[in-house]
């Protein structure tokens, strides 16, 4: 029996706004050029995103701003990861997660520090999660034009913090994060 390994990573954990998004990826074929999404250009991420979608079983999971504020960002990140794993169209035998914390699920889970740079499946999850969340935050930029979500994707840049001070927080700002309330 072939071992089905899913890589899992999340994005948006350090953001001041928007959901945390996780992706789970089981690669069907080897894909050249995979790496931590933060190390890749936007163009390269988008190219790889398409290759990953065409050559894998994948799924997303999210935790809302309300869930983040209610249970804290770490627990919300783990919840998003669990949802991504459970949303996969096939069940993996093993899950490899970037970092030191793992979701509670009835599948063998191993954490790997720096896994998004070391393990192809985790790199792939990192890439598709980032592209998905970036696209989501671009849509939020249209709904909430005063904050610049299209540029910073909700992260705490100087411009974003200035906009929060000027306009107050909006519905997608995390109330539990310092500087947004």
C-alpha positions in Angstrom: 0.0 0.0 0.0 1.3 3.4 -0.9 1.8 5.8 2.0 -0.3 8.9 1.4 1.5 11.9 3.0 -0.3 15.2 3.4 1.6 18.4 4.1 -0.1 21.1 6.1 0.7 24.7 6.6 -1.2 27.9 7.6 -1.0 31.5 6.6 -2.4 34.6 8.3 -1.4 33.8 11.8 0.4 37.1 12.4 -2.1 39.2 10.5 -4.2 41.9 12.2 -7.2 41.2 10.0 -8.9 38.4 8.2 -9.1 34.6 8.8 -6.3 32.2 9.2 -6.2 29.8 6.3 -4.6 26.3 6.2 -4.0 24.0 3.3 -3.4 20.3 3.2 -1.7 18.8 0.1 -1.1 15.2 -1.1 1.2 15.4 -4.1 0.5 13.1 -7.0 3.6 14.1 -8.9 6.9 15.7 -8.1 6.9 19.5 -8.7 10.1 21.4 -9.2 10.7 24.7 -7.5 8.6 24.2 -4.3 9.8 26.3 -1.3 8.4 28.3 1.6 5.8 30.6 0.0 7.4 33.6 1.7 10.7 33.0 -0.2 9.0 33.0 -3.6 7.9 36.0 -5.7 4.2 36.5 -6.3 4.6 35.4 -9.9 6.4 32.2 -9.0 3.9 31.4 -6.2 1.0 31.8 -8.7 2.7 29.6 -11.3 3.4 26.9 -8.7 -0.1 27.3 -7.3 -1.5 26.2 -10.6 0.9 23.2 -10.9 0.0 22.1 -7.3 -3.7 22.3 -8.0 -3.2 20.2 -11.2 -0.9 17.6 -9.5 -2.3 17.0 -6.1 -5.2 16.3 -3.8 -5.7 19.4 -1.8 -8.1 21.2 0.5 -8.4 24.4 2.5 -9.5 25.0 6.0 -10.1 28.3 7.7 -10.8 29.8 11.1 -12.8 33.1 11.2 -11.9 36.3 12.9 -14.6 35.5 15.4 -13.0 32.1 16.1 -9.6 33.7 16.4 -10.9 36.2 18.9 -12.8 33.5 20.8 -10.2 30.7 21.1 -6.9 32.5 20.4 -4.8 32.5 17.2 -2.9 29.3 18.0 -6.0 27.2 18.6 -7.7 28.8 15.6 -4.6 27.9 13.4 -4.8 24.3 14.6 -8.6 24.3 13.9 -8.0 25.5 10.4 -5.4 22.8 9.9 -7.8 20.1 11.1 -10.5 21.4 8.8 -8.1 21.3 5.8 -7.1 17.7 6.6 -10.7 16.6 7.0 -11.7 18.4 3.8 -9.2 16.4 1.7 -10.9 14.2 -0.9 -8.8 11.2 0.3 -7.6 10.3 3.7 -3.8 10.4 4.2 -1.9 7.9 6.3 0.4 10.5 7.7 0.3 14.3 8.1 3.4 16.5 8.2 2.8 19.9 9.7 5.1 22.9 9.6 6.1 24.2 13.0 5.9 22.7 16.5 2.1 22.4 17.2 -0.1 19.8 15.7 -3.9 19.6 15.3 -5.7 16.9 17.2 -6.9 14.4 14.7 -7.0 10.6 14.4 -4.2 10.4 11.9 -0.5 10.1 12.6 0.8 13.7 12.7 4.5 14.8 12.8 5.6 18.4 13.2 8.7 19.7 11.4 10.3 23.0 12.2 11.0 24.8 8.9 9.0 22.1 7.1 7.8 24.7 4.6 11.4 24.8 3.2 12.2 21.1 3.7 9.2 19.0 2.7 7.6 19.2 -0.7 4.1 18.6 0.6 4.4 21.3 3.2 5.9 23.7 0.7 3.0 23.1 -1.6 0.5 23.7 1.3 2.3 26.9 2.2 2.0 28.1 -1.4 -1.6 27.4 -2.1 -2.7 28.6 1.3 -0.9 31.9 0.7 -2.3 32.4 -2.8 -5.8 31.6 -1.5 -5.6 34.0 1.4 -3.9 36.8 -0.6 -6.8 36.5 -3.1 -9.3 36.7 -0.3 -7.7 39.8 1.2 -7.7 41.4 -2.3 -11.5 41.0 -2.2 -11.6 42.5 1.3 -9.7 45.5 -0.1 -12.7 46.2 -2.3 -15.2 45.9 0.6 -13.0 47.9 3.0 -11.0 50.4 0.8 -9.7 52.5 3.7 -7.2 49.9 5.0 -5.0 48.9 2.1 -5.6 45.1 2.4 -4.6 44.7 -1.2 -1.1 45.8 -0.3 -0.4 44.3 3.1 -3.0 41.5 3.2 -3.9 42.4 6.8 -0.5 42.3 8.3 0.7 45.1 10.7 2.5 47.4 8.4 3.0 51.1 9.4 0.4 52.1 6.7 -2.1 49.6 8.0 -1.7 50.7 11.7 -2.0 54.3 10.6 -5.3 53.4 8.7 -6.7 51.7 11.8 -5.9 54.8 13.9 -7.5 57.0 11.3 -10.6 55.0 10.5 -11.0 52.6 13.5 -11.1 48.9 13.0 -13.5 47.2 10.6 -15.4 43.9 10.8 -12.5 41.8 9.7 -10.0 43.2 12.2 -9.1 40.8 15.0 -10.3 42.5 18.2 -8.0 40.3 20.3 -4.9 41.7 18.5 -3.1 44.7 20.0 -3.6 47.8 17.9 -6.9 46.8 16.3 -9.3 47.8 19.0 
